[in-house]
Amino acid sequence: MAEVPVAVRTPTVVDASGLVLGRAASVIAKRLLNGESIVVVNAERAVVTGSHQQVVASYTEARARGSVRSGPHFPRYPDRIFRRTVRGMVPHLKTRGKEAMRRLEVHIGVPPAYQSAVAVPLEAARPKPALRTPITLAEVTRLLGAHV
């Protein structure tokens, strides 16, 4: 008897350009836990709100924490920072969370496979009007020493 292949779901494409990192990560984490497959493009264009000094200081501190051997190992590149932020909102040590994280892809820029895909807007993750201009993840990672 031949096995019937399981229908492959097309992943939901989310463009992170201009989205607040934490808000986008929380919306994406909920969707992942509900069984959705998500591809995030333009991760380097996500923004982090707050004063530039405070944002850079917190990421620099997280990067310097721990040791090279035992960790914790905090990422330097924007796609990995985005993935780590989502991971923090998922029970990643449990089977349910591990499976959810396997359904997440994060990319710098837009890969050729997703050029023609229509990105789903995440209105809940849009920044609120503020006096300060938010800092992009690309700027943060450049200050951390990444070559983006």
C-alpha positions as CSV (number, residue, x, y, z in Angstrom):
1,M,0.0,0.0,0.0
2,A,1.5,3.4,-1.0
3,E,1.6,6.2,1.5
4,V,-0.2,9.4,0.7
5,P,2.2,12.4,1.1
6,V,1.2,14.9,3.7
7,A,0.2,18.2,2.1
8,V,3.0,20.7,2.4
9,R,1.7,24.0,3.7
10,T,3.0,27.1,2.1
11,P,4.7,29.3,4.7
12,T,3.4,32.7,5.7
13,V,5.9,35.4,4.6
14,V,6.3,38.3,7.0
15,D,8.3,41.4,6.0
16,A,10.0,42.8,9.1
17,S,10.7,46.2,7.6
18,G,9.7,48.9,10.1
19,L,8.2,46.4,12.6
20,V,9.1,46.7,16.3
21,L,11.3,43.7,17.1
22,G,9.6,42.6,20.3
23,R,6.0,43.1,19.1
24,A,6.7,41.2,15.9
25,A,8.4,38.4,17.8
26,S,5.4,37.9,20.1
27,V,2.9,37.8,17.2
28,I,5.1,35.4,15.3
29,A,5.6,33.2,18.4
30,K,1.9,32.9,18.9
31,R,1.4,31.9,15.3
32,L,4.2,29.3,15.5
33,L,2.7,27.7,18.5
34,N,-0.6,27.4,16.7
35,G,1.2,25.3,14.0
36,E,1.8,27.9,11.3
37,S,5.1,28.0,9.3
38,I,6.5,31.5,9.0
39,V,9.3,33.0,6.9
40,V,10.6,36.4,8.0
41,V,12.4,38.5,5.4
42,N,14.3,41.8,5.8
43,A,15.1,41.0,9.5
44,E,17.8,43.7,9.4
45,R,15.1,46.4,8.9
46,A,13.2,45.6,12.1
47,V,13.4,48.4,14.7
48,V,14.2,48.5,18.4
49,T,12.5,51.4,20.3
50,G,14.1,53.4,23.1
51,S,17.1,55.7,23.3
52,H,20.0,54.7,21.1
53,Q,22.4,54.6,24.0
54,Q,20.2,52.3,26.1
55,V,19.5,49.9,23.2
56,V,23.2,49.6,22.2
57,A,24.2,49.2,25.9
58,S,21.7,46.4,26.5
59,Y,22.7,44.4,23.4
60,T,26.4,45.0,24.2
61,E,25.9,43.8,27.7
62,A,24.0,40.7,26.5
63,R,26.9,40.0,24.1
64,A,29.5,40.3,26.8
65,R,27.7,38.1,29.4
66,G,29.0,34.6,30.2
67,S,32.1,33.0,28.8
68,V,33.1,31.6,25.4
69,R,33.0,28.0,26.5
70,S,29.8,27.9,28.6
71,G,27.7,30.7,27.3
72,P,25.2,32.1,27.1
73,H,26.0,32.8,23.5
74,F,24.2,35.9,22.3
75,P,24.1,36.3,18.5
76,R,25.6,39.2,16.6
77,Y,23.8,39.1,13.2
78,P,20.2,40.5,12.7
79,D,18.6,37.3,11.5
80,R,19.9,35.4,14.5
81,I,19.0,38.1,17.0
82,F,15.4,38.1,15.5
83,R,15.3,34.3,15.8
84,R,16.6,34.5,19.4
85,T,14.0,37.0,20.3
86,V,11.2,34.7,19.1
87,R,12.8,31.8,20.9
88,G,12.6,33.7,24.1
89,M,8.8,33.8,23.7
90,V,8.4,30.1,23.0
91,P,8.9,27.2,25.4
92,H,12.0,26.2,23.4
93,L,13.2,23.5,25.7
94,K,9.9,21.5,25.4
95,T,8.9,19.4,22.3
96,R,6.1,21.9,21.4
97,G,8.5,24.8,21.3
98,K,11.2,22.9,19.4
99,E,8.8,22.0,16.7
100,A,7.5,25.6,16.6
101,M,11.1,26.9,16.2
102,R,11.7,24.4,13.3
103,R,8.8,26.1,11.5
104,L,10.5,29.5,11.6
105,E,12.9,30.8,8.9
106,V,14.5,34.3,9.3
107,H,16.5,35.9,6.4
108,I,18.5,39.0,5.9
109,G,17.1,40.6,2.8
110,V,14.7,38.7,0.5
111,P,15.9,35.4,-0.8
112,P,15.1,34.5,-4.5
113,A,12.6,31.8,-3.4
114,Y,10.4,34.4,-1.7
115,Q,10.8,37.3,-4.2
116,S,7.3,36.9,-5.6
117,A,5.6,36.0,-2.4
118,V,3.1,38.4,-0.9
119,A,4.1,39.5,2.6
120,V,1.4,39.5,5.3
121,P,1.3,42.8,7.2
122,L,1.5,42.6,11.0
123,E,-0.3,45.8,12.1
124,A,0.0,45.0,15.8
125,A,3.8,45.2,15.4
126,R,3.9,48.7,13.8
127,P,5.7,51.4,15.9
128,K,3.6,54.0,17.7
129,P,4.4,57.6,16.9
130,A,7.3,58.8,19.0
131,L,9.7,61.7,19.3
132,R,12.8,59.5,19.0
133,T,13.5,57.7,15.8
134,P,13.9,54.0,16.5
135,I,17.2,52.2,15.8
136,T,17.2,49.5,13.2
137,L,18.6,46.0,13.9
138,A,21.2,46.6,11.2
139,E,22.6,49.6,13.0
140,V,22.7,47.6,16.3
141,T,24.5,44.7,14.8
142,R,27.0,47.0,13.0
143,L,27.8,48.4,16.4
144,L,28.2,44.9,17.8
145,G,30.8,44.2,15.1
146,A,28.7,42.3,12.5
147,H,29.5,43.0,8.8
148,V,26.0,43.4,7.3
